[in-house]
Amino acid sequence: MKKFWKNANMRLKVGMFMTAFFMILGFVVYFIPHVDPFSYNSYANKLPPSWENFLGTTSMGQDIFWLLIEAIHNSLAIGLIVALIGTVLGVFVGLLAGFSGGVLDRVLMVITDTFVVIPSLPILILMTSLMKGSSTVILMALVLAMFAWAWPSRQIRSMALSIKERDFIYTAKFSGEGTVQVVLTEILPFALTWSLSNFMNATLAAIASESSLAVLGLSPANLVSLGNMIQWARTRNAILAQQWFWIGSPIVATVLLFIGLFLLITGYNDYMSMKRGR
């Protein structure tokens, strides 16, 4: 760990600190007992920041601080679930297709290419409309994950095509290992570094997609997320009412979260390039 920290570049260190800060807010502070921030009239309306309400209250009597904490929690949860599903499924399908070849490769790539070329926004709009304004974090993540695995699958397949011609792969096959076993034990370790980078990038993309849908008014209305928090503040004229903490806090949190994840991704890629001596 000391060696890693010594060799890590500044972007990676800053990205780790910023991402860890939001993780603590979303998965540690979130579990501190508090009043349900989604319920109306829990406090007086439009209160200024105080020790009881750190960021004040909304025009509907909601505590802005705890609303923000829940929004960070749900947005991060959606991003992590989508990234996990997209990375695991994409890597497995790509490695299996590239290593197997033949009919299986062609079938899997036809399915993958179909999901690549399908415009995701209209499908996401349709899916969120079918939810009729009610959803859960898991369901929203599954909807977004439908389109998160195709590109990773395409990219990792090219890696599998080059690795499968190496001598140790032939040795594994001659020793009696099956296709799935060779993929998981012999090829997958070479893809772990790329998979981690894709996981971080997919997390950022998923949070951005959900936030974009929410700001457009297309995210389920009962889902407390960073995008929905901005949308609610906008529709309740928080700017005209000069409730800057209500409209400003989710915007600042979203920007800082994106910057933190971006620095983490680019810093990690530079670190791995330096480690490989490039």
C-alpha positions as CSV (number, residue, x, y, z in Angstrom):
1,M,0.0,0.0,0.0
2,K,2.9,2.4,0.8
3,K,4.5,1.6,-2.6
4,F,1.1,2.2,-4.3
5,W,0.6,5.6,-2.6
6,K,4.2,6.7,-3.3
7,N,3.9,5.9,-7.1
8,A,0.3,7.2,-7.5
9,N,0.0,10.4,-9.4
10,M,-1.8,13.5,-8.0
11,R,-4.9,13.0,-10.0
12,L,-5.3,9.5,-8.7
13,K,-4.8,10.6,-5.1
14,V,-7.3,13.5,-5.4
15,G,-9.8,11.3,-7.2
16,M,-9.5,8.7,-4.4
17,F,-10.1,11.3,-1.7
18,M,-13.1,12.9,-3.5
19,T,-14.7,9.5,-4.3
20,A,-14.1,8.2,-0.7
21,F,-15.7,11.4,0.6
22,F,-18.9,10.8,-1.3
23,M,-18.8,7.1,-0.4
24,I,-18.7,8.0,3.3
25,L,-21.7,10.4,2.8
26,G,-23.7,7.9,0.8
27,F,-23.0,4.7,2.7
28,V,-22.0,5.8,6.2
29,V,-23.6,9.1,7.1
30,Y,-26.7,7.8,5.3
31,F,-27.3,5.2,8.0
32,I,-27.3,7.7,10.9
33,P,-30.9,7.8,12.2
34,H,-32.8,10.8,10.8
35,V,-36.2,11.9,9.7
36,D,-37.4,10.6,6.3
37,P,-36.3,13.5,4.0
38,F,-38.9,12.5,1.4
39,S,-41.9,13.2,3.6
40,Y,-43.4,16.6,3.5
41,N,-43.8,19.1,6.3
42,S,-41.3,17.4,8.6
43,Y,-40.1,20.9,9.5
44,A,-41.2,24.4,8.9
45,N,-40.9,25.6,5.3
46,K,-38.0,27.6,3.8
47,L,-35.9,27.6,7.0
48,P,-32.3,29.0,6.7
49,P,-29.3,26.8,7.5
50,S,-28.9,26.0,11.2
51,W,-27.5,23.4,13.6
52,E,-30.7,21.5,13.3
53,N,-31.0,21.8,9.5
54,F,-27.5,22.2,8.1
55,L,-28.7,23.3,4.7
56,G,-32.1,24.6,5.7
57,T,-35.4,23.2,4.5
58,T,-37.3,23.2,1.2
59,S,-40.6,24.9,0.5
60,M,-42.3,21.6,1.3
61,G,-40.7,21.3,4.8
62,Q,-38.0,18.8,3.9
63,D,-34.5,18.8,5.3
64,I,-32.2,19.6,2.5
65,F,-29.1,18.1,4.0
66,W,-30.6,14.6,4.5
67,L,-32.4,14.9,1.2
68,L,-29.0,15.4,-0.4
69,I,-27.5,12.5,1.6
70,E,-30.2,10.2,0.4
71,A,-29.8,11.5,-3.2
72,I,-26.1,10.8,-3.1
73,H,-26.8,7.3,-1.7
74,N,-29.3,6.4,-4.4
75,S,-27.3,7.9,-7.2
76,L,-24.1,6.0,-6.1
77,A,-26.1,2.8,-5.6
78,I,-27.5,3.0,-9.1
79,G,-24.1,3.8,-10.6
80,L,-22.4,0.9,-8.8
81,I,-25.1,-1.7,-9.6
82,V,-25.1,-0.7,-13.3
83,A,-21.3,-0.8,-13.4
84,L,-21.2,-4.2,-11.7
85,I,-23.8,-5.8,-14.0
86,G,-22.4,-4.1,-17.1
87,T,-18.8,-5.0,-16.4
88,V,-19.3,-8.6,-15.3
89,L,-21.8,-9.4,-18.1
90,G,-19.8,-7.5,-20.7
91,V,-16.5,-9.0,-19.8
92,F,-17.9,-12.6,-19.6
93,V,-19.7,-12.3,-22.9
94,G,-16.7,-10.7,-24.7
95,L,-14.2,-13.2,-23.4
96,L,-16.5,-16.2,-24.2
97,A,-17.2,-14.9,-27.7
98,G,-13.5,-14.1,-28.5
99,F,-12.2,-17.3,-27.1
100,S,-14.9,-19.7,-28.5
101,G,-15.1,-18.3,-32.0
102,G,-17.3,-19.9,-34.7
103,V,-21.1,-19.8,-34.4
104,L,-21.1,-18.8,-30.7
105,D,-18.9,-15.8,-31.4
106,R,-21.1,-14.7,-34.3
107,V,-24.4,-15.1,-32.3
108,L,-23.0,-13.3,-29.3
109,M,-21.6,-10.4,-31.4
110,V,-24.9,-10.0,-33.3
111,I,-26.7,-9.6,-29.9
112,T,-24.0,-7.3,-28.7
113,D,-24.0,-5.1,-31.8
114,T,-27.8,-4.9,-31.6
115,F,-27.6,-3.4,-28.2
116,V,-24.7,-1.1,-29.3
117,V,-26.7,0.4,-32.2
118,I,-30.1,0.7,-30.5
119,P,-30.6,4.3,-29.3
120,S,-30.8,4.0,-25.6
121,L,-32.6,7.3,-24.8
122,P,-35.9,6.4,-26.4
123,I,-35.9,3.0,-24.7
124,L,-35.1,4.5,-21.3
125,I,-37.9,7.1,-21.8
126,L,-40.3,4.2,-22.6
127,M,-39.2,2.1,-19.7
128,T,-39.4,5.0,-17.2
129,S,-42.8,5.8,-18.6
130,L,-44.0,2.2,-18.0
131,M,-42.9,2.6,-14.4
132,K,-45.7,5.2,-14.0
133,G,-43.7,7.4,-11.7
134,S,-42.8,4.7,-9.2
135,S,-39.6,2.7,-9.0
136,T,-36.8,1.4,-6.8
137,V,-33.1,1.9,-7.0
138,I,-32.7,-1.8,-8.1
139,L,-35.3,-1.5,-10.9
140,M,-33.8,1.8,-12.2
141,A,-30.4,0.3,-12.2
142,L,-31.6,-2.8,-14.1
143,V,-33.1,-0.5,-16.7
144,L,-29.9,1.4,-17.2
145,A,-27.8,-1.8,-17.1
146,M,-29.6,-3.0,-20.3
147,F,-27.2,-0.8,-22.3
148,A,-24.1,-0.9,-20.1
149,W,-22.7,-4.3,-21.1
150,A,-22.5,-4.1,-24.9
151,W,-19.5,-1.8,-25.4
152,P,-17.4,-3.6,-22.8
153,S,-18.2,-6.8,-24.4
154,R,-17.0,-5.5,-27.8
155,Q,-13.8,-4.1,-26.4
156,I,-12.9,-7.2,-24.3
157,R,-13.5,-9.5,-27.2
158,S,-10.5,-8.1,-29.1
159,M,-8.3,-8.8,-26.0
160,A,-9.5,-12.4,-25.9
161,L,-8.8,-12.9,-29.6
162,S,-5.1,-12.0,-29.1
163,I,-4.7,-13.9,-25.8
164,K,-6.2,-17.1,-27.0
165,E,-3.4,-17.7,-29.4
166,R,-0.7,-17.8,-26.7
167,D,1.0,-21.1,-25.7
168,F,-0.4,-21.3,-22.2
169,I,-3.9,-21.3,-23.6
170,Y,-3.2,-24.4,-25.7
171,T,-1.5,-26.0,-22.7
172,A,-4.7,-25.4,-20.6
173,K,-6.9,-26.9,-23.3
174,F,-4.7,-30.0,-23.8
175,S,-4.8,-30.5,-20.0
176,G,-8.6,-31.0,-20.2
177,E,-9.9,-27.6,-19.1
178,G,-13.3,-26.6,-20.6
179,T,-14.0,-23.3,-22.4
180,V,-15.6,-21.6,-19.5
181,Q,-12.8,-22.7,-17.1
182,V,-10.1,-21.5,-19.5
183,V,-11.9,-18.1,-19.8
184,L,-12.3,-17.7,-16.1
185,T,-8.9,-19.0,-14.9
186,E,-6.5,-18.3,-17.8
187,I,-7.8,-15.2,-19.7
188,L,-9.8,-13.3,-17.1
189,P,-6.8,-12.3,-15.0
190,F,-5.4,-10.4,-18.0
191,A,-8.6,-8.5,-18.2
192,L,-9.0,-7.5,-14.5
193,T,-7.1,-4.2,-14.8
194,W,-9.2,-3.1,-17.8
195,S,-12.3,-4.3,-16.1
196,L,-11.6,-2.1,-13.0
197,S,-11.1,0.9,-15.3
198,N,-14.4,0.1,-17.1
199,F,-16.2,-0.3,-13.8
200,M,-15.3,3.2,-12.7
201,N,-16.2,4.7,-16.1
202,A,-19.5,2.8,-16.2
203,T,-20.4,4.1,-12.7
204,L,-19.9,7.7,-13.9
205,A,-21.9,7.0,-17.1
206,A,-24.8,5.5,-15.2
207,I,-25.0,8.4,-12.7
208,A,-24.9,10.8,-15.6
209,S,-27.7,8.9,-17.5
210,E,-30.0,8.8,-14.5
211,S,-29.3,12.5,-13.7
212,S,-30.1,13.5,-17.3
213,L,-33.4,11.6,-17.2
214,A,-34.3,13.2,-13.9
215,V,-33.6,16.7,-15.0
216,L,-35.7,16.1,-18.1
217,G,-38.5,15.0,-15.8
218,L,-38.3,11.3,-17.0
219,S,-37.0,9.7,-13.8
220,P,-39.5,8.1,-11.4
221,A,-40.9,10.8,-9.2
222,N,-40.5,8.8,-6.0
223,L,-36.8,8.2,-6.4
224,V,-34.6,10.5,-4.4
225,S,-31.5,11.1,-6.6
226,L,-29.3,14.0,-7.4
227,G,-31.0,14.6,-10.7
228,N,-34.5,14.4,-9.2
229,M,-33.4,16.8,-6.4
230,I,-32.4,19.3,-9.1
231,Q,-35.7,18.8,-10.9
232,W,-37.8,19.2,-7.8
233,A,-36.0,22.4,-6.9
234,R,-36.4,23.7,-10.5
235,T,-40.2,22.9,-10.6
236,R,-40.7,24.6,-7.2
237,N,-39.0,27.8,-8.4
238,A,-36.1,27.5,-5.9
239,I,-34.1,30.0,-7.9
240,L,-36.9,32.7,-7.9
241,A,-37.4,32.0,-4.2
242,Q,-33.6,32.4,-3.7
243,Q,-33.3,29.0,-2.0
244,W,-29.7,28.6,-3.1
245,F,-28.9,25.7,-0.9
246,W,-31.8,23.7,-2.3
247,I,-30.9,24.1,-5.9
248,G,-27.2,24.6,-5.4
249,S,-26.3,21.7,-3.2
250,P,-27.3,18.8,-5.6
251,I,-25.6,20.7,-8.5
252,V,-22.4,21.2,-6.6
253,A,-22.5,17.6,-5.3
254,T,-23.0,16.2,-8.9
255,V,-20.2,18.3,-10.3
256,L,-17.8,17.3,-7.6
257,L,-18.8,13.6,-7.8
258,F,-18.2,13.7,-11.6
259,I,-14.8,15.4,-11.2
260,G,-13.8,12.9,-8.5
261,L,-14.7,9.9,-10.6
262,F,-13.0,11.4,-13.7
263,L,-9.8,12.1,-11.8
264,L,-10.0,8.6,-10.3
265,I,-10.4,7.0,-13.8
266,T,-7.7,9.0,-15.6
267,G,-5.3,8.9,-12.7
268,Y,-5.7,5.1,-12.5
269,N,-5.1,4.7,-16.2
270,D,-2.0,6.8,-16.0
271,Y,-0.8,4.9,-13.0
272,M,-1.2,1.6,-14.8
273,S,0.5,2.9,-17.9
274,M,3.5,4.1,-15.7
275,K,3.5,0.7,-14.0
276,R,3.8,-1.1,-17.3
277,G,6.6,1.2,-18.3
278,R,4.8,3.0,-21.1
